[in-house]
Amino acid sequence: MLFYWLLSSAFKAQPSRWLIAGLAVALGITLAVAIHTVNRSALSEFSRALDLVNGQASAQIVMPTGEFSDQLYEQIIARQTELGIRALSPVLERNTAQIRVLGIDIFQAARVSPSLVPVVSEDQGLFSDDTIFLSAAALKKLKLSVGDYLALDYEGKTVRFKVAGTVPGAIGQVIAVMDLGVLQWRLAGLGRISRIDAQIPNDKGIEEVTKAVQNLNLDLRLISSQERDRRASNLSRAYRVNLNVLALVALFAGAFLVFTTISFSVLRQQSQLALLSILGSSPRWIFSLVLAQAGVVAALGGLLGIGLGLTLAFVLLNMLGGDLGGGYFSGAVPPLEIDAVALLGFWILAIAVGLLAAYFPAKAATSGLPTELLRAGSTERVLRPVMHHGIALIFSIASLVLAFIPAIDDLPLAAYASIACLLFAGLAFIPWLVQYCFSKLAMILSRWQKQPSPLIFSIWRLAQAPASAAGLIAGVVAALALTVAMVVMVASFRDSMTQWLDQVLPADLYANFKQLKQGDEFLQYPNLLKSIEQVPGIKRYELSVQRKVLFQSDRPEVTLIARPIEQAGAAQALPLIGSVYRDNSSQNQPPLPVVYVSEAMVDLYDWRPGEVRTLPVFNGQQSAQKVWIAGIFRDYGRQHGALIIDLATYQKMSGDEQYSRIAIWLANQGDPAEVVNALRTAIPQFRDQEFNNRTSLRALSLTIFDRSFALTYALEIAALLVALFAVATGFAGQALLRQKEYALVYYLGQSSTQRTAWISVESGLLLGLAVIWGTILGLLMSQILIHRVNPQSFHWTMDTSLPYLALITLMFALIGSGIAAALWASRRNLNRANLITALREEW
């Protein structure tokens, strides 16, 4: 009964502070639950979509460079028994402007992927040359019914199909299915297939079949369903982990508010706790009482955070999609998927964080003799053991060591631990910093100012009570350091990306040929494009090709870019990093084709400059080609790797005469709109082609960047709000703890104006030190984020850029709000009635 009475009394004594501490815990849990739920919902929906379009097959047979000849399918069929494969089903995919279309062999698909088998309407044909089948979700999206006609646009062709039935197994997926032969004929796929779905008997190992497929020497690769799922997960894995870490950062800031609240609660109750100890209460009982306060608040905050997190997850799924603005998945909104086990884990985590935050104050409350806690000045004895410069040194060394540890499982786990250790070191260093700075400042000012003043009084008070002052600003330092680190990292990334865009977008106009409505011969023969140079206002143009290449089964595909590149001018044409390796020939061998690799290729595949590597086969007739790696370029657009090769070299080794993009330079700074109109008039094939100028592409890229970091911006604001809460609650607690001190000087003749000046100067000095130290810590953390976390997570580097205006504004805003909070707390808690009561308690 006594336990409950003391517990409830602690909450009633300072309800606003406990409420804010609980809300801080709820904030961290809210973000963590929301991010986890969104990621789980998106990945589950993405996995379901893969299971559907991939036919629930045990494995897939693919060519790393994309589509391949259906003659290879015939060879696989001929050796199916030898390979140990039960059933095979060829598939051709076409991503049209309207919908994703799968061409299947209906009879084979019935054995391998029955969910893709269509149901034909009674009055429709199954193998007609204009027949297509839509899923229920596709019918709803396109607003069609069975019997209607659907026009599909693909690579310049518009083809009409009749909706002859549905695909009942495609639950919730927007897809279309048609006969493989019809799709090959009508949508530019004669003799081509995208993959072969395979069913492998349960008694046959995937590794055994994989090796058997490789021994065929057809340059085909078997990918298991597990590898496919890992590849889908790896697509956004680093992005998801970083968001989860940021959510845990918010939870840590909330935990620090719990620590601050518990510390001041212990200090406020120290007389009562000491008296209970003298009357016979055991240290374990008192220790449990302190922990219970934090446990109850953290538990309630965790429950509130779970509810708010699920609500926020629903909002984020509908506003930003399943990738939270990262651009990894399609724009479809997946259904909310709740993980009860994970939610229980988050609630337990909230309680654990609260108990951990209360451990040191509880330990301090039960250390030493009870009679010492009844004496004046016990505040320093309670808080001093919690933060010590010796602990700071240990954490600093640990942070330095962890910062140089490479990625673990392709994740910057050690780098994140380094940031945490650096923050702990900075917090443990605060008491010594307060004592040293204000002691030195007091000595300097005492030489020039002999008469007591609010400035001298404030400085000496801070110098004599460093532990309590450190406890007051520790939450501010932590929240500000994390905010500064994120602000500097995002600003550096944005500035580096802006410079990168200026270099990779040298032309005035760009177009993607996938939107071009024209015959294939227009793309196959570049001579037809030379008429572009005759259009007034056009100086020159450049054609390029982009295609996906699969290097590793459980990793996302790498982008191969073929564009005109001369090795002598590569430094001007590409955003290269480091030196260019030019000599790749010998006296007995001709020079190898030259490629340039992005930073991700170095990290993920160990493709390094000066080495010889082998590119996969591009079609069934060509052999694998060795290439010389001449340099590394920076690429913020392709996280999973990219290669750049000269266009003529690529066409020679691949036999591919297709083009996917065009860049146009204007003469004499011509007007892009006028040139586009003239181009469409001169060349009818460009009539419906969409062109983008450099300015619009640059603005669009930065908009996508800001959208990708939308949640990061929100977390920055959340961390700043936590810092403001720490300022307000900290000074409010100080006003309560120092009532006796304020009462004494009040009755010695200090006026309200003098007390206001004293509090303003003291809070301003202390907050000034806090924002300076927090900013320094944040700048150090930002360097770990920039030079360790980002390269290990996303495989790109950046240059540091300091947003001076934002940082200065943030610092002054915190100081101003802190002074305002201190004055508000003093007026509320230091009125004449409270001061009389406090002075009576002293006597």
N, C-alpha and C positions, 0 to 999 in steps of 0.2 A: 504493500500500500504506500509506504514511504517512497519507494522507487518511482511509482507512478506519479505521486504528488510532486516530487522534485522534477520529474521529466516534463510534466505539463506546466509547471511553474516556469521552467526555462523557456518554453515556447511562448507562454503568455507575456513574459517580460520583454521580449523583442520579436513580436510576430512579423513585422515587416522584413526584418533581416532574414529570418528563417524562410519567409515566403520567397524572397529574392534568391536565396541559396537553392531552394527547391526548384525554382524556375530555371536557374542556371543548369542544374543537373538535367532537368526536363529538356532544355534546349539541346544539349549534347546528345541525349538519347533520341530526341525527335529527329535530328539530322541523321544519326546512325541508322535508325529504323527505316526512315524514308529512303535513304540511299540503298540499303540492303534490299528492301522490298521492291523498289524500282528495278534494281539490277536482277533480282531473282525473277520478277515478272517478265522482264524483257528477254532474259536468257531462256527461260522456260518456253516462252512463246516462239522464240527463234529456233530453239531445239525442236519444238513440235513441227514448225514449218519445214525444217530440214528433214525430219523423219518422214514427213508427208511427201515432199517433192523428191526425196531420195529413195522413196519406196520402202522404207524399213528394211533395206537390204543389209546383209551382214557386212558387205564391203562394196567398194566401187573401184572400177578399173578406169583410170584416166591417163591422159598424156599431160605432162607438166606444162606444156606450152599452149594448152587449150584443146580445141576440136581436132579430131583426127579422122582418117578415112575409115569408112565402114568395111573396107577390105580387111582391116586389122580385126574387126569384130568377127568376120568369117574365120580368120585363123584361130581366134580364141575359141570359137564354137567347135572347130575341128579338134581341138586339144582339151576340151572341157573336162572330160573324164580324167585325162592325165594330170590336169591341174588340181583335181579334187574339188571342183565346183559343181554344185547341184543344179543350179539354174542361172540363166543369164537373161538380161533384159536391156536392150539398147535404148538410150534416151538422147534426144536433141532438145536443147533449150534455146528459147528466143525471148529476150526481154524487149518487148515492143513498147511503144509510147503509152499504150493503154493497159497492158496486162502482161504478166509472165506466162508464156506458153510452153507446154511440155509435149514433145512428140514421142509417142511410145508405140511399141509393138504390143497391141492389146492382148494377144494370146500369151506372149511371154510375160507381160506385166501382171497378168492374172496369177502367175506363180510366184513372182518376186515382190510385186508392189500392188496388191489388190486394192488398196485405197485410191489408186489412180485410175482404176477401170471405170469408164463412164457408163451411164444408164441412158439408153437411146429412147427417145419418144416414139410412140407407135407409128406415126406417119413420117418418120425421118429415117435416113440411111446412115449406116455406120461408117462406110468407107467412101463416101462421096468426096469429090475434090474441093468442096466448099463447106465441109462439116467441121464444127468446133463444139466443144462441150465446156460449160462453165460451172464452177463451184457456186454454191448458194451465196457465199460472200461476194463473189465476182458479179453475179446477177444483180445483187443489191447495189453494189458500188457503181456499176455501169448502167443501172436502171433499165435492164433488159429482161425479157422473158423468152422461154423456149419458143422458137419459130422466128424470132427477130434476127436482123442482120447486124453484124459487128464489123466495122472497118478497122484493120490493124495497120499501123505505120511502122515500117522497119527498114532502116537504111535507104531511105528515099523511095520506097515502094509502098503503095496503099493497096491492100488486098481485102476484099469483102468475104466474110464467112457467115454461114447460117448457124445459129445456135440450135443444135439438134438434140440436146439433152443436158443432163447435169452430171456432176462428179460428187456423188453423195459422201464418199469417204473423205473428201477434202473439207473437213469441218473447220470453219473459221478462217480458211485460207483463201486469198484472192488469186486464183490460178485458173488457167485454161488448159485443156487437154485435147489433142487431136492425133490422128494416125501419123506415125513416123514418116511414112512415104509422102503423105500430103504436105506435111510441114517442110520436108526437105525440098519438095518441088516448089511450093508457093512462097516460101520465105528464105530463099538464097541459102539452101543447105544441101544441095545435091551431093550425094556420096559422103556426107559428113555426119558425125555424131559427137555428142559432148562427153558422154561417159557410158559405161556399161555397169548396170547394177547387178550384183552377184549375191547369190545365196550359197553359203558354205555350210556343209554338214557340221553338226555339233561335235562329232568326233574328229574333226579336221582342224588343226591349229592355224590361226591367221598367219603366223610367222612362216609356216611351211608353205602355204599357198602364195604368200608374198614372194618368197624365194623362187618358187616355181615360175611365177609370172616374170620375174626379173631374168631368169635363165632363158626365156624365149628371145631375148635381145630385140624386142620390138619397141623399146623405149617407152613402154607402158608401165604404170605404177599402180599397185593395189593399195587402197586406203581403207583401213578398217573404220567401222562406225565410231569406235572410241577415239581414233585419231581425228576424225571429222569433227566430233564434239569438242575435242581439245582445241582444234583450230578455230572453231567458232568462239570458244571461250577466250582464247588468246587474242582475238580480234580487239576486245575492249578491256582486257584483264588489267593492264597497267593503269588505265583510266579509272576503272572501278576501285582498284586498291588505293589510288591517291585520294579519291573522294572519301573512301572509308577512313583513311588516316586523318583527313581534314575534319571529318565528323568527330573522330576521337579526340582531336585537338580541342574542339569546342567542349567536349565532355571533360577534358582535363582542365580547361579554364573554369568550368562549373565546379569541378572538384576543388579547385583552389579557393573559390568563393566559400565552399563548405568548410575548408580548412580555416579560412579567415574568420568565418562566423563562429565555428567551434572554439577557436583560440580566444576570441573576445568573450564568448560565453563562459569559458573556463575562468578567464580573468575576472569576469563579473561575479562568478559564483565561488571564487577562491576562498573567501572567508567562510561561506557555508560549508564548502567541501572540507576545509581544514577543521572546522568545528565538528563535522560528522566523523572525521578521522580520529579526532581527540576523544570523541564519545564512544569509539569502538568500531566504527565501520572499517572494513578491511580495504586495502588498496585495490583488490580485485573488484570489489563491489563498486567503488568510485570509478574505477577504470571502465566497468561495464555501463555505468550511468552515462559517462561522456560518450562512449561509443553508441549507445542507444539513441542519443539525440541525433547524431549524424545518420544512423541507420534508418530511423523513421523518416527523416526528411528526404534522404536519398531514395528510399522505397516509394514514397508518395510521388516524388519527382520523376522516378522511373516509370511509374504507371501513367502519369500524365504525359510523359514523353512518348510512350508507346502509342497512346491514343492520338496524339498530335502527329506522330510520325506516320501512322497509317493514313491519316487525312492528308498530310503533305504529300505522301507517295501518290495518292490518287490524283491530286492536283498536278504534280510534276509529270505523271504519265500522260495526262491530257494536254499539258502545256508544252513540255519539252520532248515528249516521247520517251521510249524505253532507254535511249542512250544518254539522257540528261543533257542533251545539246551537243554531245560529242561527235555525232555524225557517223556512228558505227553501224547502226541498224536502219531499217526503213522507217518511214514516217508513220507506220501503222501503230495504233494505240493498243498495247496488250492489256488483257484483263489483269486486275489486281490479284496477286497470288500471295497469300499470307502464310508465313512459316511460323507455326506456333512454337516449335522448339527454339528457333532463333529469337523469337520475342521473349521467351522465358530467359534465354541467355543474356539478352540485353538488360532485362530487369535485374538479374543477378549481378551483372556488371555494374549497374548503377549503384546497387547496395554495396558492392565491393569497393567501388571508388569512394563512396561516402565514408565507409569504415576506414579505408586507408588514409583519407584526408583527416580523419579524427584521431588516428593512432598517435601521432606525435603530441598533439595537445593533451590527450588522455595520459600519455606517458609522462609528460611534464607535470600534469596535475597530481600524479601519484608519486613523484620523486621528491626526495628531501623530507625534512621534518615538517609536520603539520604546523608547528609554531612559527616557522619561517614564512609560511604562506599568509599568516595573519599580520605580518609586519608590512610597513610601507616599502615600496620599491620592489615588491615581489613580482611585478610584471616582467622586469628584466630577467629575474631568475627562472621564470616559467618559459619565456620565449627564447632565451639565449641558446639553450642546448639544441633547439630545433634547427637553427641555421648557423653554420660555422664555416670560416674560410678554409679550414682543413678539408671539409667535405667538398668544398668548391674545387680544390686542387685535384682531388681524386676524379670528380666528374669531368673536369677539363681534360685530363689526360685520357680518360676513356673516350671522350668525344673526339679527340684528335686521332686516336687509333681507329675508331669505328669509321671515321670519315674516309679512310683510305682502303677500307675493305670492299672488294668488288661486289657486284650484285649477287644475291642468293636466289636461285631459281628465277632469274631474270627480273627480280624485284629488288628495289633499293632498301631492303630491310635494315641493313647496317647503317645506311645514311640516315634513315629516320631515327634510329637509336642514337646516332651521333647528335642529331638536333635535340632530342630529349635530354641527353646528358649535358649538352651545352646550356640548355635552359635551366636544368637543376643546378648546374655550377653557378650560373648567374644569380639565381635566387639565393643560394647559400652564401654568396659573396656580399649580399646587400648589407648585413649588419656592420661588417668591417668597413665597407665603403661609406656608409652613413657616418660612422664614428670618425674615420680618417678625414673625410672631406669637410665636415662641419667643425671638427677640432682645429684643423688648419685654418679654416675660414674665420673662426672665432679669434684665433691668435693674431691673424692679420688685421682684422677690424679693431681689435682692442688697442692696437697701437695708434690708431687714428681717431677713434671715438671713445672718449673716456666716460661719458654719461650713458647710463642704461637707456636702451631704446627697444621698441618691439623687435627690431632686427637682431640686436645683440641677444636679447632675451630668447628669441626663437632659435638662434643658432646654438647657444649654449644648451638649451633644453634638448635639442636633437642630438647634440654630441654626447650628452650624458645618458640618453636613453636610446641607444642604437637598435636594440632588439625589438622594442615595441614599435619604433619607427619603421623598421624593416618589415615587421608583420603588417603594418598599415599599407605599405606600397608594393608588397610582393605581388599581390594580385594584379595591380596596375602594370608592373614590369612584365609579368608573364603574358597578359593579354596584349599589351602593346608590342612586345617582341614578336609574337606570332603574327600580329596584324602587319607590322612593318615587313616581316619576312615575306609574307604573301604579296603585299603591295609591290615590293621591289622585284620579286620574281615575275609577277604578271606584267609589270611595266617593262622589264628587261626582255621578256619573251615577245611582247607586242612590238617594241622598238626593233628588235632583231628581225622579226617577221616582216615589218615594214621595209627594212633595208633589203631583205631577201626578195620581197615582191618587186621592188624597184629594179632588181637585177634579172629576175626570171620573167619579167613581163616587158621586154625591150620594144616589142612591136606596138603599133597603134591599134590594130584590130585583130580579133581572134574569132575563129569559128570552129565548131565541132561537126565533122561530116556525118555523124550519126543522125543529125537532123536534116540532112540534105535530101530533098525529094528529086532524085535523078536516077538515070540508069547506071549500072555498075561500070560501064565502059568509061564514064566520066572520071571515076576514081582510079581506074586501072591504067590509064594512059595520061601521064603528066603533060604531054604536048597540048592536050585540050585546055589545060589550065594556063598555058602561056599567054592566052589572050587577056589574062588578068592584067598583065603589065601594060597593055594598051589602053586601059581605062584611065582617064585623066585623074591625076592626084595620087596615083599609086607608084611608089618607087621600086619596090621589090616584094616578093613573097617567099614564104618558107613552108614546106610540107613536113609533116611529122607523123609518126605512128606510135601508139601506145597499146600495149597488150600485157596480159597477166601471165606470170610464169610461176609455177609451183616448184619450189626448191626442196621443201621439207613437208611431209604429210601432215604434221601436227602444227604447222605455222601458217599464217595467212599468206596469200600470194604476194609475190614481188612484182613491181611494175617495171616493165622494160620500155624505155623511151628511145626511139630511133629518130634522130634529127641531124641535119647537116652540121658536123663538128670537125673542124680542123685542129689537129693537135697543137699547132703553133698558136692558135687563137683561143684555146680552151679556157685560159684564165679570164679572158674578157667575156666569153659566152656563158660560162658556168660559175656559180658561187663556190669556187673551189676553196678547200681548206688544206693548207700545207703545200708541199712541193708537187710538181708534176714529173713523173718518171717517163723519160722520153725514149731511152735506148732499150728496145725489147727485141732486138734482132741479133743474129750471130752470123759468122761468115758462111756457115753451111746451111742455114735455114732462112727462109723469107720472114719478114716481120709479121707478127701475129696481129689480128684485129685488136683495136684498142677500145677499152670500156672505162667508164668512170662510175664509181659506186657511191651511194649515199652512206652516211654514218651508220645507219641501221644495218647495212650489209657487213660492215666491219664487226659490229657487236654481235649480230645474230648468226652470221655465217662465216666469219673470220676471213672475209675477202679483203686483203690488204694491198696497198699500192706496191708495185714491183714484183707481184706474184703472177703466176699463170694459173688460170682456172678454166673450167669447162662449162659451157652453156648447154642446156638441154636441147634435144632435137626439136626443130620447129615444124617438121612435117615428116611423113613416112619415108620420103625419098632421100632426105638429107641426113648426114651423119653429125655426131656431136662435134662442136667447134671449140677449140681452145682459144682463149682470149688473154690479152695482157691488161692488167689493171694499172692504169696510168695515174689515177688520182682519186681523191675523195671530195665530194661536193655536199653542201648543206641542203637539206630538203625537209621543210616543215610540212609539206603536203602529204607525205607518204611515210607513215610511222613504221611500216613493216618492211621497208627496203625498196630501193629503186636502182636501176642500171641505165646509163646513157651510152649509146653507141652511135657511130656515124650512120646516117640513113643509107648511103650507098653500100656500105659494108654490110649492114643488116639485110638489105635486099638481096645481096649476092649470096649470103650464107643461108637465107631462109626461102628465097624464091617468092617472097610476098611482095606484090606490087600494089597492095591496098594502102590507102592513107586515111588517117582518122582526124587530123587537125591541120589547120592552115593559119599562119601568122602573116599579116600584111603591114608593111611599113609605108607611110604616106610621104609624099614629096612636099617639101616647102610648108610643112605643118598644116596640111590641108584639113578641112572640116570633115570629121569622120562621118557625120550624117549624110553630107553631100556625096562623099565617095561611095558610101554603101548604096545610095539611091542610083548612082551612075553604074555601079557594079551590077546591080539587079537588072538595070535596063539593058546593059550590054550583054549580059550572060543570063538567059532565061532560067537556067538551072539554079541560079542563086535567088530566084524570086521569093521563095519561102524560107530561105536560110536565115538563121538568127546570127547576128554578129554582135560581139561585145567589144567595147573599147577598153583601153588599158585602165582608165580611171574607174569605170564601173566594175571591172574585175577586181581591182585593188580594193575598192570599197566593199564589194561583196565578200571578199576573203577576210577582211577585218571584221565584218559583221558576223561571219561564221565563227571567227576567233572569239569575239565577245560573247556569242551565244554558247560556245563551248565552255567558256569560263564563267557563265552566268552563276552557277552554283558556288564557284570560288569567290566571286564578288559578294554573294549573299553570306558566305562564311566569314569574309572579312568584316562585313557589317555586324554580324553576330559577335565576333571577337571584340569589336570595338564597343558594342553595347555591354558585353560582359565587363570590359575595362571600366566603363562608366559606372556600372553597378558596384564594382569593387571600390571605386573612389567614394561613391555615396555612402555605402555601408561601412566602409573603413573609417571614415571621419565621423560618422554618426556614432560608431562604437567608441572611438577615441573620446568624443564629447561625454559619453556616459562614464567611461572609465576614469576620466580626469575631472569629474565633478568636484571632488575634494580639493584638488589643486586650484581649479578656477574659483571655488568658493573662498579659499584662503586669500588669494590676491584681490578678490572682490571686496572683502571686508577689510583689507589693508588699504583700500582707497582707489583701486583700479576702476575706471569708468567703462561704460559699455562701448564707447568709441575706441578706447585703448584696447579693450579685449578683442574687438572686431579687427583692429589693425594687427594685433598679435596673432590671432588665428589665421588671418589672411596671409601674413608674411610667412608664418610657419608652414602652412599648407602649400603656399606657392613655392617655397624653397624645397620642401620635400618632394613635391610633384615635379619640380624642375629636374631634380636629381633622378627621379624615377623615369621621366620621359627620355632623358639623355641616356641613362643606362639601358632602358628598354630598347631604345633605338639602336644603340651599339650592338646589343645582343641580337636584335632583329636583322641588322645588316650582316652580322656573322652567319646567322641561320640562312639568310637569303643566298649566301655564297655556296652553302651546302646544297640548297635546293637547286640553284642554277647549275653548279658544276658537278654535282654528284647525283641528286635525285632525278632530275630531268634526263640527263644522258642515260642513266640506268633504266628509267621507266620507258621513255619514248625514243631513245637513241638519236637525240639531236643535241647540239650545243648552242649556246647563245652568249652574247656579250652583256655585261652588267650595265644597266642604265638606272640612275637614281632619279626618281620623281621628286625633286626637291620641294616643289610647291605643295604636293600632296603630303609629304612627310612633315613639313613645317606647319601646315594647316592642322594636321592631326595632333602634333605636339602641343600647339597652343590651345586647341580645342579641349584636350585633356586637362591641361593646367587650368584653363578657365572654368571648366565644369567642376573640377575638383575643388577649387576655391569656393565656387558657389555652393557645392555640397557641404563643405566644411562650415560655411557661414549659416546655411540653413539648419544644419545639425546643432550649431551652437545656440541659435535663437530658440530652437525647439526644446533643447534639453538643459540649457543653462539659464533658465529664468530664475527670478529671485526666490521663488518657493523651493525649487529644486536645490538651489545653492544652500539655502538654510538647512534643508533636510540632510544634505551631504555633510555639512559642517557639524551638525549634531551627531551624525553617525561616527565621525572622526573622534569626537570627544566621548 
